[in-house]
């Protein structure tokens, strides 16, 4: 049944794929951005991904800010469900962690309050595997699952991971206090895959960094990884899957070391010189003294984080794309478009 869905943060990398998928299924979409001036950008990005150009007639952009109440009531008018993707995602940690945490948490509360006031019951929230895996690893080689929650005092708990954890906690607290609302949380792992345009997020910057050979050696660190198209599909399926209501769902394909990503890029672009040599951990710790981006990975050097995707398969029926292939596709897209 066609719905009208508000997608917050619609100019984001994941969100654009969600919007395109919704439109291709016949839904109407209200996409939020900080400025309606980005409407043309959105339409240009979406058009090649649509089965029919006329689907753009069911899309509109409205201005919303996570830190302001202005416009939220209007954006919720006539909406049947909300997919909340909007959240700050910096590549380097800010000096003041509240620059990331406050808008993420306040934005979730603001969105859910506006939805509740408008009588909207169905909410799908984009969280992160970073709200699950930043804690001591399960024993005996077990994988992280949806029962795990990030430890905010863990050395690897960056401001971003704290923001996602606290924002998700705020959403569940609100849903508990408003039992008429049906909340599903999607927890994507590190996201790769071809973007719809050149306005993409932090995760693609990692592939760009590898392509540009910014680092003479690679750190021994990694993350569970997933194709952006699977992440978008998870959000869309969750909307119409009653069994997904009240669930948090990890979305990931497999764990990849940085070296695995580099080798996938090298295979996808054999004419490019890609660094595939790993650095000793002490070298990375030294570099971190001078590079804030490198500094964020020091606490997780050599740490493996396996996650289970059994709930996503069971409840949403997802069959995951190969994340290594997705990394290669991302690199080819960046190369073809002259970005890296």
N, C-alpha and C positions, 0 to 999 in steps of 0.2 A: 504494500500500500504506500503510495507516494506521501512523503512528509515534507514539511518545511523545517530545515535544520539550521541552527545557528552554529557556525564554526568559528570559534575565536582564534585570533592569531593566524588568520587565513593566509597571510603572506609568507608563512613559514614553509620550510622544506617539506616536512611531513604533511602539514595542513593542505598544501596545494594538491598533493596526491589524494588526500581524503575528499576534498571538494570535487575533484575530477571524477572520482569514483561515485560519489553521491549523485552528481548530475547525470552520469552515464546510466544510473539505475532509475532515473526518472524523478528523483527528489528535487525540491527547490532548496537553494542555499542562500543564507545570509552570511556573508563572510565579514568578520571584523578586522579592521586595521587601525593603526593609530591615526591615519588620515585617509579620507575617501579619495584623495588624489592618487592613491595606489590602485584604484579600480582598473585603470587602463593596463597597468602592469599585470594584474591578476588575469584579466581577459586574454592578454597576449600569451601568458604562460599556459593557461588552461586550454585554449582553442585546439592546439595540436593533439592534446590528450583526450579530446572528446569524440565520441562516436558520431555525433551530429552537431554541427556548428550551432544549430538552433537551441541547443541545451543552454547556451549562454543567456538566453532570455529568462531562464529560471535562476539567474545568479545576480545578487546585488551586494555592494560593499557598504558597510556602515562603520563610522568612526567610534572606537571604544579604546579606553585606556585602563589598564589594570589598577591604576592608582587614583582613578576618579569615578564618581557615580554618574557623571554626565553620559547620557545616551543609552544606558543599560536597559531602562524600562522600554524605551522605544525599540531597541534592537530585539527584545523578547516578544514584541507584539506579533501575534499570528504565527509564532514558532511552536512546533510540536516537540522538539528535542534539541539538546545542546551537546556539541562535542567541543570540549574545552582543551585546546592545545596551547594556548598562549602562556608563555613563561620565559623569563630571561635565561639565556644559555651562553655565558661568556667562555671564550677559549682560555683566557687566563683568569685566575681568581682575583677579584677586586680586593683592595686594601681593607674595605669595610664590607664584611659578609652580608650585612643587612641591605646593601644595594641590590643583592640578588634575592635574599630571603623575603624581605618585606613585600615587594610587588608580587611575588609568586603566591605567598600565603593570602595576602589581602585580595589578590585577584580572584582566587578560588572562592573565598567567602563572598566577595562582591557578586560574582557570577551566580553562585547558588542562591543567594538572597534574592537576586533579581528574577531568577527562574522560578523560585518558590512563590514570589509575589505575583508572577504571571500565570501561576497554575501549571507550570511545566513539570512533569514528573520524571522524564527520562533524561539522564545525564550520563555521558561517557567522558571520562577525564583521562588526559594523557599524563601519566606519571613517568617513571623511569625504572629500569633495573637498578639504578643507583639508589633507589629508595628501599632496596632489598639486599643487595650484595655487599654493602660497605660495613662489614662486621667480620668477626672471626669466622673462618670458613668451616662448613660442616665437617664433622669427622669422617674418617674412613672413606674419603673420596666422594662423599655424597654431594649432590648438586643442590644449589640454592633453589628454593621454591617460594610460592606465594605466602607461606606462613612466616617467612623471614622478614625482618625489618632492619633497616640500617641503624647502626649505633652512632648517634650524633657525636659521640666522644671518641670515635675511632680515629687514628692518625690519618686515614685516607678519606675522612669525611670532609670534602671540599665544600665551600659555600654553595655550589650548585647542587651537590648531593643532599646537603642539608635542606635547601630550598624545596627540592622535590619531595623529600620525606615529610617535611612539616606541612607542605601544601596538601599532600595526599592525606595526612592525618586530619587536617582541617576539613577536608571534604567528607571523610568518613564520620567525623564528629557531627557535621551538619546533617548528614543523611540519617544518623541515629536519632537526632533531635526532630527530624522531619520524616517520619516513616512512610509518608505518602510518596516520597521521592525514590526513584529506582536508580541507583548509582552503579556503574561499572567502571573500573579503573584498568587501563591498559598500561603495562609496564614494559616499554620497548627497551631492548639492549642497545648497544652502539649501532647507529643506523647508517647504512651505506646504500648505494643504488643511484641511478641517474636522476638528477633533479629535473624539474620541469622548466627551470630558467636559471639565470645566473645569480638570482637572489636566493642563496641557500644558506644553511646554518653552519654551526661550528663543526659538526661531524665531517662534513665534506671538506672543510679546511684541513683536516688531518690527511686525507688522501692528497689534497693539493700540496701539502707540505712534503709528503713523500715524493711526489712527482717532481717538485722543484729541487729536491736533493738538499734541502736546507741543513740537514744533519749529516755529518761525515760518517757517523755510525748510528745504529738503531738501539734504542733501549730495550731491555728484556722485560717488556710488559705487554699486556694485552687485555682483551675484553670480550665477553660474549657479544656476538654481532648478528645483525638481521637486515634483510632487504627492506627498503622503505615501502615497497609495494605491499609486502606482507603486513607491515605496520598499519598502513592505510586500510587494508582489507579487514584487519582485526577490529578497527574502530567501526567500520561500516557494518560488519556482521553482528557486532555486539548490540547495535541499535535494535535489531529485529530478532534477537535471540533471548527469549525469556529466561533461559537457564543462565545467562550471563549477568542477570540482575543481582546486585549484591556481591559480585565477585571482583577480585583483582586478578589480572591475567598477565603472566609473563609472556613476552613475545620475543623469541630469539632463535637463531638457527644453531650456531656453534661458537665455541670459544676460538679466538684467533689471536696469536701473538702479533706484535707489530711486524716481525719478520715475515709471517704468513701473508699479511697485507702487501708488503713490499714485493714479495715473490709473485703474488697474483697480479700486481700492477706490471711487473716486469714481463710476465707471460702475455698480458694483454697488449703491451706496447714494447715489443722486443727491440725497436729502434731507439728507445729512450734509455738513458743511463740511470738506473735506479740503484740506490744504495741498499745492499742486502747483507751488510756485515754488522753483527751485533757488538755493542760496546760492553765492556765490563761495568758492573754496577757502580764502581767507584768513580768512573769517568762521568757517568750521568749525574752522580751526586755533585761532582765538581762543577759541571755545566749549569746545574740548577742554581748555583750561587749567583749566576749572571743572567739567567733566562727564566722569567716567571712562568712561561708556558711549560718548560721542562720541570720546574719545581713541583708542579701539581702531581706528577707521576712518581716522585721519589718514594712515597709510602707504599706503593704497590709494585715496585720492581720485583720481578720474579714470581709474582702472585698469580695463581690461576683461579678463575672464577667460572665454574661450570654452572649452568642453570638448566632447569627442566622446562620443556615446552608442552608437557603432556596435557595441561589444562586447556591450552589454546587449541590443541588438536582435538581434544575430546568435546569441549563445549562449542567452539567456533568452527570446527572442521577444517582448520588450516593445514595445508601442506606447504612446508617452508621451502623457499628458493635457496639455492646454495649461496651462502654469504661471500665465499671466495669469488665466485663468478660475479656477484653484484659489485664487489670491490673493483674488479677488472672493468666492468661496464662503466663504473663511475669515472675511472681513470681515462677511459676512451672518450667519454663525454667531455671531460675537462680539456683533454688534448684537442679534440675536434673543434671545440668552441674557443680555443686560444686562451684559456684561462690559466692553464699550467702546462 
